[in-house]
Amino acid sequence: MRAINKPGKQKGDDDYLNRLLSYFQSQFHEKVIQLLMVRKSVFLLKTENNTYILKGYHSNNKLKLQEVFTATLRKEGFLKTYQYLSGPIKEQLFFEGTYYGCIEYLPPHNTPFSYSTQRNRQEGLDLLKQFHQTTASVESRYRTLLSKSDLIAKWTERLRVFSGNLPLIKYFLDDYMISELIVWANWSLAGMIKHRRFYQKEPVVILHGDVAHHNFLRDKKGQLNLIDFDLISIGPPSFDYLQYANRILPNLDWSLGKLGSLKPIGKYLDEKAFLYALAFPADIFREWNRLIREKGYNDQAKIRMVMDLTVDQFHLRKKFISQLQEKVK
């Protein structure tokens, strides 16, 4: 019976993991043989016969929302995701202030999903579209449980925080680059506000909210699954597609033509509201704000990652935004 932590963790973390293992051993009907930390508050648990994912939540309401939402997806025919399980456990899992959900383990494919190929990028979009089609029919049931997504307000706040962090960021980026980033952001937000009617008239769905590549999981049978619904909200599907576009554009060399070849994103490139939004450097602001918030500026590896994101494709991004500016004239 073993508890395994990530490399580099302190003894206090090991002690916690051992206590957690002991607790889970008392709460599962099956004999627990191993507990492995995947990331913060997420663990892989192996019993003699099965494997599960255990995910922690600070609130029982948040856990129950995830349980109900994933059950709704499956009931409505969206089966390309996991389900929460109650059978293996004796009672609700609660340990030292954290509620744990027991999640079906989807054995991963030998080749992890990434945005590096056109086939994967399109397959991810197709799955996201299926998810939106399913949630469009059930969003009315969740209106009192989920917040309404306001991308303009979210990005306005992200720009405000980035601007407040400039005294530190200026140690790493030159004035020209910072100025360009802020100009792009202001131009983008102004256009989104001017054409916000488009977002308001688009039929709403339940948005996934975090379409990073690691939330698409290809299982060992080859089926692509959508996972991790912690950031679901209600809003127009274009909000998820904007985030998806922002995630994949570095793999497309910031080519508007290549982006337009992907369905359903292609149809949005005739909408000025969407084009303006594509110019917002959401990824750059997100990572710099996180770096400052978590005081990661003393970690050379973290600095290098954020610098690469900001600098390596800066001129390609600048050319891309020039194309957007021409297209909306």
Salt bridges, closest charged atoms under 4 A:
ASP15 OD2 - LYS11 NZ 3.35
GLU67 OE1 - LYS64 NZ 3.26
GLU76 OE2 - ARG141 NH2 3.04
GLU96 OE2 - ARG19 NE 2.92
GLU123 OE1 - ARG218 NH2 2.80
GLU139 OE2 - ARG143 NH2 2.55
GLU157 OE2 - ARG160 NH2 2.68
GLU180 OE1 - LYS318 NZ 2.49
ASP210 OD1 - ARG247 NH2 3.65
ASP228 OD2 - ARG39 NH2 3.91
ASP228 OD1 - LYS55 NZ 3.06
ASP230 OD2 - LYS55 NZ 2.76
ASP240 OD2 - HIS132 NE2 2.83
ASP253 OD2 - LYS258 NZ 3.79
ASP283 OD2 - ARG317 NH2 2.99
GLU287 OE2 - ARG286 NE 2.92
GLU287 OE2 - ARG290 NH1 3.02
ASP308 OD1 - ARG304 NH2 2.87
GLU326 OE2 - LYS329 NZ 2.94
